[in-house]
Amino acid sequence: MITVTDLRKVYRQGTREVVALDGVSMSVPKGSIHGIIGHSGAGKSTLVRCLTLLDRPSSGTVTIDGRELTNVKDSEIRLARRRIGMVFQHANLMDSRTTAANIAHPLELVGTPKRDIEARVQELLALVGLDQFADAYPAQLSGGQKQRVGIARALAAHPDVLLCDEPTSALDPRTTDEILDLISELTNRLGLTVLIITHEMNVVKRICDSVSLLEAGRVVEHGPLQEVASHLGGRLAKALIPLPPTPPVPGGPVVELLMVGDHATEPVLSGLTRRFNTDVNVLAGSVETLAGQRFGRLRVQLDASTDMEAVKDYLASQGVTVEVAA
Ligand SMILES: Nc1ncnc2c1ncn2[C@@H]1O[C@H](COP(=O)(O)OP(=O)(O)OP(=O)(O)O)[C@@H](O)[C@H]1O
C-alpha cells in the first residue's frame, strides 16, 4: 500500500518560488494499479522524484506498507529505494550486455551472490516472456522486448512497488497494449502496488483500477475508475468516455445521458419516446468498458416541448444519469 499525504514541493529560482506539488494526497491499495494523468508541467516528474527520494519534498509524507520513506536518513536512502522498482519511457539498457546481464546488473550492484543472481535472472526472464532472448543484445531486441527487459530489471530486487513513468510513450499501439497487459498480469501475480504516470488516457482505460488527475501540482479529480467515469460532468469522465463535439442545433434541449452496467444495454431511448410521445435525436454516442463494466454515453436532443423534469425523473428511475448540455 502506498500512501502519499499532503506532499508539497517548492523550487526556488532566485527570489521566485515555483510550487511544483501543492498538497498532493493519494492512497493506492496493495495489488492495484493507480494512474496519475496530467499535462506537461502538471508536476508528474516532480512527484516521481519525490516518491523515489531523488528529490526531498518540502513537506508531506510518502509511506509504503506502513514505513515512512520521507524521514529516511540520507545514508539509508539506497536501501529504502530498493522497495521501489522503476520503469521508464526508455529502458536505457547497456548495449554491451546481453538481456540476462542487463537484468543481473542491479543485483550485482548490491552484492548478490553469483549463483543467486543466475537463478533470479532465469525466473525474471520467464516472468516477462524473454526465455528465448537471454543471450541477445539490446540491438537485437524490439522496442517492446527492451521494455520487457526494463520491467524484469525493475523487479529484480523483489520491490513492493512498481513506479512506471510513461512506460509506453515510445511504443506503437499494439506493443503498448502488450506491455500494459504484462504490467497488469505481474501486478496480480506478484501482489505489487503500481503507480503509472502517463499523459495517455488509453493507459488509464486499459489497466488502471483508480486514477488521479494532476493539474498545476494539485489532484483535481481522483477515485476508482468506475466512480470517476460515473461522474457525468467530470473531466475524467469526459476523457474516459469521449463524445465528439457537435455544432449547436436549433430546437429542443440537448442532454447527455450516462448508462452504467446493465443499463448500458437497455433500450432507454425507445422507452423515453414511447412514454413521452416525443422524438429523440441522437447527436453522438460512445460505449466503453472500464474496469470490467460497460459505460454508455449519449448526447441527444429532445423536443422543444419536452417536460425536462418529468424526463429526468423517468431516466433516473431507469438508472440513467442526465446532464443538460444546452
Ligand atoms: N528543478 C526545478 N527548478 C524549478 N522549477 C522546477 C524544477 N523542476 C520542475 N519545476 C517546475 O515545476 C513544475 C512541474 O514540473 P514537472 O516537470 O514536475 O511537470 P511534468 O508534469 O512532469 O511535465 P512534463 O510532462 O513536461 O515532464 C513546472 O512548472 C516546472 O517548471
The ligand as an SDF file (V2000), in Angstrom:
LIG
                    3D

 31 33  0  0  0  0  0  0  0  0999 V2000
   14.3540   21.9230  -10.6140 N   0  0  0  0  0  0  0  0  0  0  0  0
   13.3630   22.7800  -10.8200 C   0  0  0  0  0  0  0  0  0  0  0  0
   13.5090   24.0950  -10.5420 N   0  0  0  0  0  0  0  0  0  0  0  0
   12.4920   24.9620  -10.7290 C   0  0  0  0  0  0  0  0  0  0  0  0
   11.2650   24.6180  -11.1970 N   0  0  0  0  0  0  0  0  0  0  0  0
   11.0710   23.3370  -11.4940 C   0  0  0  0  0  0  0  0  0  0  0  0
   12.0910   22.3440  -11.3300 C   0  0  0  0  0  0  0  0  0  0  0  0
   11.5780   21.1400  -11.7090 N   0  0  0  0  0  0  0  0  0  0  0  0
   10.3010   21.3700  -12.1030 C   0  0  0  0  0  0  0  0  0  0  0  0
    9.9860   22.6810  -11.9690 N   0  0  0  0  0  0  0  0  0  0  0  0
    8.6810   23.3040  -12.2630 C   0  0  0  0  0  0  0  0  0  0  0  0
    7.6850   22.5620  -11.5720 O   0  0  0  0  0  0  0  0  0  0  0  0
    6.5030   22.4390  -12.3640 C   0  0  0  0  0  0  0  0  0  0  0  0
    6.1680   20.9600  -12.5540 C   0  0  0  0  0  0  0  0  0  0  0  0
    7.1670   20.3770  -13.4040 O   0  0  0  0  0  0  0  0  0  0  0  0
    7.2660   18.8190  -13.7280 P   0  0  0  0  0  0  0  0  0  0  0  0
    8.4710   18.6080  -14.5590 O   0  0  0  0  0  0  0  0  0  0  0  0
    7.1310   18.0530  -12.4700 O   0  0  0  0  0  0  0  0  0  0  0  0
    5.9270   18.5970  -14.6150 O   0  0  0  0  0  0  0  0  0  0  0  0
    5.5230   17.3600  -15.5430 P   0  0  0  0  0  0  0  0  0  0  0  0
    4.0620   17.1450  -15.3320 O   0  0  0  0  0  0  0  0  0  0  0  0
    6.4240   16.2140  -15.2670 O   0  0  0  0  0  0  0  0  0  0  0  0
    5.7890   17.8700  -17.0050 O   0  0  0  0  0  0  0  0  0  0  0  0
    6.3770   17.0360  -18.2600 P   0  0  0  0  0  0  0  0  0  0  0  0
    5.2950   16.0410  -18.6260 O   0  0  0  0  0  0  0  0  0  0  0  0
    6.5800   18.0920  -19.2880 O   0  0  0  0  0  0  0  0  0  0  0  0
    7.6350   16.3940  -17.8020 O   0  0  0  0  0  0  0  0  0  0  0  0
    6.7700   23.1800  -13.6630 C   0  0  0  0  0  0  0  0  0  0  0  0
    6.2500   24.4790  -13.5280 O   0  0  0  0  0  0  0  0  0  0  0  0
    8.2830   23.2020  -13.7340 C   0  0  0  0  0  0  0  0  0  0  0  0
    8.7250   24.3360  -14.4470 O   0  0  0  0  0  0  0  0  0  0  0  0
  1  2  1  0
  2  3  1  0
  2  7  2  0
  3  4  2  0
  4  5  1  0
  5  6  2  0
  6  7  1  0
  6 10  1  0
  7  8  1  0
  8  9  2  0
  9 10  1  0
 10 11  1  0
 11 12  1  0
 11 30  1  0
 12 13  1  0
 13 14  1  0
 13 28  1  0
 14 15  1  0
 15 16  1  0
 16 17  2  0
 16 18  1  0
 16 19  1  0
 19 20  1  0
 20 21  2  0
 20 22  1  0
 20 23  1  0
 23 24  1  0
 24 25  2  0
 24 26  1  0
 24 27  1  0
 28 29  1  0
 28 30  1  0
 30 31  1  0
M  END
$$$$
